[in-house]
Amino acid sequence: MIEGGDTRSRIKSAAQRLFAERGIEAVTVRQIAAAADARNVGSLSYYFGSKEGLISELVADYFMTVHVRWTEGLDALQRRTSPASVREVVEIIVRARPRAEAGTETALRFMASMLFTRRHMLNLIMSDMRYEVFAGLTDHLRRARPDIPRETMQQRLIFLAWYLVSVLSALEAHHATGRPSDVWDARDPLENIVLTGAAIIEAPIA
């Protein structure tokens, strides 16, 4: 049960957690209402119109969380007189991830579920938001490696997105347990995530 806060906020918090833990398709409106301690199932429809409306708002919330950091990074790249390296751009993308703060503890795992099961819907939401900052960052990746054919680069950018969402979701899940781990605690995991992410883009072409 989610305690405190208004009904709308409780529904969003409960839905994001359930989507993150069970997957978007496995969670029903009734389960969300129960977890949010809403008075009835109709509360979700009242505030969001539908399950899809709720999902859209959660996605928008995620991008608002990372927007400021990504925009700052992109602005810094735009002011440069020399091209950025692949590693520098990937680091901007990675370091902007939501921290373990109230309302964002399950954000990455929710986004992973979106990416793997509702990628088309995710793309439509980003288009409707006119969310261009991430496209600006990927443009810098293309400029950093103009020798990579367009089709190959496009495929690698998709692989990079899948990789980063997956591994950062795993890191988020680790933080949620509060238990030590040789995988995550041996060294700074974000540094290694940046390096391996950059390697996806810069791998030799056979």
Steps between C-alpha positions, in 0.01 A plus 500: 500500500626851415443733792476877498461748217198568285323226307645606164859486627438168676367346179806613305741375765326165532471452123866576434608255769271224375600556136866490600469183707253299289506651151246733345287236333469290817350779713128574502315819584342323796844407638620858467196636681542248781872575542424874505226453760263679261133488592398334175633389164338802337755729670758414236260584217400821675855631527667350191225384266646153459797280580665637184444856620667414829793340318543808281519726805758275667715511187470880489600515867811294426614728221438807712726346764795460262420802280696760697818291517482395134434859392795629700722236343374571149546877545859442610564289189347767275739763641807293417717582203625142467292181458414309815622144541259208512592441863419861597154481345422160653608633839249786473223250422595266786563757771155654447324186622240549778651471845348292778268781604135502600290416197791377286608181681349280227514743205768317301341159539169649385674650196664166426158338489382778266798463270471125466122463479364836380778658299259635238291671769818640656606650166155654451505658846845648436379634165190655657718664765727636226778359713811576297781514755578127476504523120747787538730280708484214250586747223825569685571127505457492123733798459760336722515200264413617148688196364230262625235435232159651574317168523765354730498807724120497523503137608774567756307793646205268558731241656649774721156608622403141578829437677491815713139457607562134586821541698386817678177319592708221651697758698175657618374159613824444689462830685144399591624189680746688718727195498871499407600353164835409346363598160392851591726592791844392373554832321297793371240324285405814308855539369494146364149549358621809312803314362305197385226724355759692300645169377161408348525807276871471427533127440696419183298437187567157354 
